[in-house]
Amino acid sequence: MQLYPLFADLSDRPVLVVGGGDVAARKTAMLLRAGAKVTVGAPLLVPELREWVRQGRIAHQAGGYQPGWLDGVWLVIAATRSRALNARIAAEGHARQRLVNVVDDPALSSFQVPALIDRSPLLVAISSGGTAPVLARRLRERIESLLDPALGSLLQLAQRYRTRIRARYADLAARRRFYDWLHDGPVHAALRASRPIHAQRHLQAALTDDRQLHAQGSVVLVGAGPGDPGLLTLRALRALNEADVILHDALISDAILDLARRDAERIAVGKRGGGLHTPQPSIHALLLEHARSGRRVVRLKGGDPFVFGRGGEELDFLRAHGIAYEVVPGITAALACAAYSGVPLTHRDHAQSVRLVTAHCQRSLTTLDWADLARERQTLAIYMGVSQLDELAHQLMAHGRAAETPFALIENGTLPQQRTLTGTLGRLAALSAQHAISAPALLILGEVAAHADASHWYGQLLATSTLQHPTAVPHDLADAA
């Protein structure tokens, strides 16, 4: 081990930064967050540093570097553009037994500034000894995605009650069980939901009644997005890594499930037309069973739980049975499929509104207001409508929508096998049949859909010009031709 890891308390301690540029400003900002009394020495300062001087947050030593600047400071950061000057600052600082960091020059430095993950009072520092700062940054990004932002608030709350916790749980094993409950139970969940008063009440109740510590299950409704694992939110990823059991839809890919906690139980509860079907009451029963057994349950849904995902029904059920829950939204198919096909859902010249419509069966079509849907200057994003394309086109044209209205039909949106079919409303059903478009697919209808022909960038583009050629070519090859 070449470096000795430590966390320095710089609160109200003098620190010197030599240099007045953007790098010096970034280093100064970090020191100010740590409560240091910062002096910046440089002939000129960037606007951010000048403003801090004006506000009295930092002191300024104007002019060129002087050895006397090192007197009385605890550590020094050299951030000038001159390696010779930085080397001189380092040598004179070391001679005075000061800790010195020379930016981007580990050979001249006696300490390194790590890549930092801040969940104050929790800090996670990553160092490569100055040899691989890019790797340290990438590791920080990976770890950052796994650490809940509410951890800081949780630690601050525990810190305030530390004396009472130690008095209530004098036995070390019992205290450890309490802290496990604090992290896994309703206190942390309340803080994630920005309900600090509820979190404090849960903590106070547990300090007076041990029954509060009994395993309490919960459910998180998680939107997995349209299929590309890269579109998962950070909160969704954390939920998957904390889950004891995952109830997932049929469209959830193995690539997404592979991101979950390895020992989590996985239960498929999908609904696919013409295939396996898990009734909604059975899903409710499974949620209740596992939550009441004290497990952390993730209900993993494609897209977003509240956009044609029955998330509202499941939330009603959980609330009626007293089960704690959270909701993690996901990127719904309309947004993702449009983006991956280069289609703007709104446009100043073409569409000032977007309508999300489901058309998964004949019964759902009879409840739609076709006259309203057929209006111009709006975009329709129609979910689950592949089997109803003929009737959809018929109803829209019968109620006034022009047969020349552009459409983009996106199959397997955001997945490697994505195909985007473009054309006009009057030929929608015929084109779809010719290219054997199948579910899952999303239909975008409106003038904005015409953008797909020029702006499409992902997967295959099945343009009208390919009608005589059943096998379409990838978009980039078609462009090259």
Summary of the structure (lengths in Angstrom):
residues: 481
radius of gyration: 29.5
end to end distance: 57.7
largest distance: 87.5
contacts: 1493
relative contact order: 0.06
helix: 43%
strand: 20%
